[in-house]
C-alpha cells in the first residue's frame, strides 16, 4: 500500500481557527490506488519459516547459521520463525530440513492513506483524564461524539489500567502530553532494526518505540488518552507499543506476525492493527498458512485482534483470489470507515475510500471522510474551512521528514511538542473499536469472544438502503455497548 505525504495547517496558539490552509492544498485523487504486498527481494532476503507442529527443533539456529543466516525471531508455541541473511540456495536447503514445513520469502508493504495528513498547533492544554470532554481541542473530535463516547465518560466509564491494548504500528510518542504515563515501556518493543539503529545514533535517550512517522501515535491516542488536548475512547487503558512499521510506514509480514506473537505473550488483551496488504492466495499460499497459525495462537492466548479493512474502495466479498490481510482471518474484528463528507451533515456516510463487504466487515468506526464526488471542496469544520473530516492527535516529536545525504534525520515542526496532526482512513476507524473493546473488558471481563460479540450486537444498524456492505453489523456506539 502507498505511503502518504504531509501538508501543514497553521493554527494560532490559543485559537480554534485555521489560517488559510486547506484551500491552498492540491486536491488529491478520489480513490487510493491499490497496491498489493510484494515479496522481499531474493538474494539476502528475510524468510518466514513454518514448522511441522508447534515446536522448533533444538538445532534450528545452528542449522541456519551453517547456511549463512541468522534467526531474528522464533516462537515455539506457534511453530514460527523469521530468518535473515539466507540466499536462495540456503533457503532451499532449509526448506528440505527435518521438521520444516515451509520456507517463504517475507512480503513487504507500506501504509496507505486516502489523503495527506494535516497539522495544527495545541497550546495551553490542561489535564482532563477524569473528564475527557474538557480536553482543549475536544471541539475537533466529531469522531468521539459520533460514537457517544462522552455519554460513557460522564457515567465514569473511562477504562482500566488493568486492560492492555497493543498498538502494532510505527511506534508511539510515549511521552506526548496525551499519552505520557499510559504506555508500558517495559512490555513494548521494536521489530524494525533500521529504526532501532537510527534511534541509537540520533535519539540515544529515547525508547526503541519512538515514532518517526506519526501514524502510530495518532492510532494510539484514539484508544487511550489523558485528554490534555484530545480525548481517546478511554483515558485509563494501558498501551503497549509494538513497532512493526518503520519511519516511512513500511514493514513486512514477518515483523507483523512477530509483533502479534509478542503482544499475545506479553499480556495484551487487545491488539490494534491499523495496517494491511494483500496477495494472491495461490502465489502466497504459504503466507496464508503462516498468518492463520499465528492468529490462531493469539486467539488461544485470549487476545482480541482488531484490524483495518483497508482504503482501496474494494469489495472484500468479491476480491477473487486475493487475500486482504488481515480481514480474512476468522477471529478478528474487521473495521470499515465512516465520517462526515460535506460540512457536518451525515456523519455516518461511508468513507469514499473504505473497503467494504457484507460478510467481510464486522463493524464501522469513525475514520474521516471527504466529498470525493465534488472534488473535495472546503467545508466548515470546528478547526476552520477544510477539505476533510480529520481524526486528530498530537504529532510525534520525532517525526522524520527524511534523511540528509549523510543519513542525518530531518525533523519536522512537530519536534516542538505542541503540534496536532489529523489523519483519515480505516487506520483511524480501527482504534476506536479497539478502545471500545478495552472499555468493555474493563466492565465485563477480558473474554475476547464475548467482547467481540458485545461490540457487534451493540452496533447501530443504520439501515440505509444500498449501504449495508459498508457497515457490517453497524457503526459502533460506546454508550450502547456499555449498557447506557
JOKA-V852090 format. One record per backbone hydrogen bond with DSSP energy under -0.5 kcal/mol. CO is the residue of the C=O (numbers start at 1). NH is the residue of the N-H. If there is no record, write none. Layout:
co=<CO/CO>
nh=<NH/NH>
This chain:
co=<5/10/12/17/18/21/22/38/42/44/45/46/47/48/49/50/50/51/54/57/59/60/61/62/63/64/64/65/70/70/73/75/75/79/80/81/82/82/83/84/87/88/89/90/91/92/94/97/99/99/102/104/106/107/108/109/117/118/119/120/128/131/132/135/137/138/140/141/142/143/144/145/147/147/148/149/150/151/152/153/156/158/158/160/160/163/164/164/164/165/166/166/167/167/169/169/170/172/173/174/176/176/178/179/179/182/182/183/184/185/189/191/192/192/193/194/195/196/197/198/199/203/207/209/210/212/214/215/216/217/218/219/219/220/220/222/223/226/228/228/229/230/234/238/239/240/240/241/242/242/243/246/249/250/251/252/253/254/255/256/257/258/259/260/261/262/263/263/264/269/270/271/271/272/272/273/273/277/278/279/280/282/284/285/286/287/288/289/290/291/292/293/294/295/296/297/298/299/304/304/305/306/307/310/311/314/314/315/316/319/321/322/323/323/324/324/325/326/329/332/333/333/334/334/335/336/337/338/338/341/341/342/345/346/346/349/351/353/356/357/362/363/364/365/365/367/369/370/371/371/372/379/381/383/384/385/386/387/388/390/391/393/396/399/399/402/404/408/409/410/410/412/413/414/418/419/420/421/422/423/425/425/426/427/428/429/429/430/430/431/432/433/434/435/436/437/438/439/440/441/447/448/449/450/451/452/453/454/455/456/459/460/460/463/464/467/467/468/468/469/471/474/475/477/478/479/480>
nh=<117/19/15/12/20/24/25/108/44/85/86/106/83/104/81/101/102/53/79/60/63/64/65/66/67/67/69/68/72/84/82/79/80/51/75/49/72/73/47/70/91/92/93/94/95/96/97/100/52/101/50/48/40/253/38/251/7/422/9/420/131/134/135/138/140/141/142/145/146/147/149/148/478/479/152/153/154/155/157/156/158/235/236/163/238/238/166/269/270/240/168/272/169/242/244/245/212/174/176/181/179/180/226/182/183/184/239/185/187/188/243/193/195/196/197/198/199/200/201/202/203/206/210/172/212/400/218/219/220/221/222/222/223/223/224/233/234/128/126/136/137/227/225/165/184/167/242/189/169/244/191/249/111/246/109/256/257/258/259/260/261/262/263/264/265/266/266/268/267/304/166/273/306/168/274/275/308/325/37/323/284/285/288/289/290/291/292/293/294/295/296/297/298/299/300/301/303/302/271/306/333/273/335/355/32/316/356/318/319/322/281/324/279/325/327/328/277/329/332/334/307/335/362/363/309/365/351/367/368/343/371/345/347/341/349/339/354/313/316/361/473/336/476/338/367/425/389/372/374/376/375/386/384/18/381/22/379/371/390/392/423/421/399/401/412/410/407/404/411/401/402/415/416/417/122/395/120/393/118/391/428/429/430/431/432/432/433/433/434/435/436/437/438/439/440/441/442/443/444/445/451/452/453/454/455/456/457/458/459/459/461/462/475/465/467/470/471/471/472/357/474/364/460/481/482/484/483>
